[in-house]
Amino acid sequence: KVCNLNQTLEGVIQSFETEFAERAIRLETKWDPQAEEAELDPEHFAHALQNVVQNSIDAMPEGGTLYVETQKAANGTTIRIRDTGPG
């Protein structure tokens, strides 16, 4: 299915808002408006993103910042997810 990557990422991130607040995790996003749509399985893609976000949350038990960014690249779109946890 063709999906908008920014919207898909936002949907996954929003599902963690309560947990971010409870764990003192600040969210910083940067959505490239030129990020392309992608053909993918939205359920499997969302599940993979949820796992990455949950790993970041687990890596920051004392709180921190989660950065999520999309950027149009020459051959598609780059998605970057990083956190301020140790390691």
C-alpha positions in Angstrom: 0.0 0.0 0.0 1.3 3.5 -0.8 1.7 5.4 2.5 2.9 8.9 3.5 6.0 8.3 5.6 5.6 11.4 7.7 2.0 10.6 8.6 2.8 7.0 9.3 5.7 8.1 11.6 3.5 10.7 13.4 0.8 8.1 14.0 3.3 5.7 15.7 4.9 8.5 17.7 1.5 9.8 18.9 0.7 6.3 20.3 3.6 6.8 22.8 2.7 10.3 24.0 1.5 9.1 27.5 4.6 7.0 28.0 6.8 9.9 26.9 5.1 12.2 29.5 5.4 9.5 32.3 9.1 8.9 31.6 10.1 12.6 31.1 11.0 12.0 27.5 11.0 15.0 25.2 10.2 14.5 21.6 11.8 16.4 18.8 10.6 15.8 15.2 11.7 17.2 11.9 9.5 16.2 9.0 10.8 16.9 5.5 7.7 18.0 3.5 9.3 16.5 0.4 9.6 13.1 2.0 8.2 10.7 -0.5 5.4 8.3 -0.1 6.5 4.7 0.0 4.9 1.4 -1.0 5.0 -0.8 2.1 2.9 -2.9 4.5 1.7 -0.3 6.9 1.1 -2.8 9.8 4.6 -4.3 9.5 6.2 -0.9 9.1 4.4 0.5 12.1 5.3 -2.5 14.2 9.0 -2.1 13.3 8.8 1.6 14.2 7.1 0.8 17.5 9.9 -1.6 18.3 12.6 1.1 17.6 10.7 3.7 19.6 10.2 1.3 22.5 13.9 0.5 22.5 14.7 4.2 22.7 12.3 4.6 25.6 13.8 1.7 27.4 17.3 3.2 26.9 16.3 6.4 28.7 14.9 5.3 32.1 15.7 8.7 33.6 14.2 10.6 30.8 15.9 12.3 27.8 15.1 13.3 24.2 13.9 11.2 21.3 14.7 12.7 17.9 12.7 11.5 14.8 13.5 12.9 11.4 12.7 12.3 7.8 14.8 13.7 5.0 14.4 13.3 1.2 17.3 11.5 -0.3 18.4 10.9 -3.8 16.9 7.5 -4.0 14.0 7.8 -1.5 13.6 9.0 2.0 15.9 8.6 5.0 14.3 8.1 8.5 16.5 8.8 11.5 15.5 7.9 15.0 18.0 8.5 17.8 17.8 9.1 21.6 20.0 10.5 24.3 20.2 7.2 26.3 23.6 5.7 27.0 25.1 3.4 24.5 
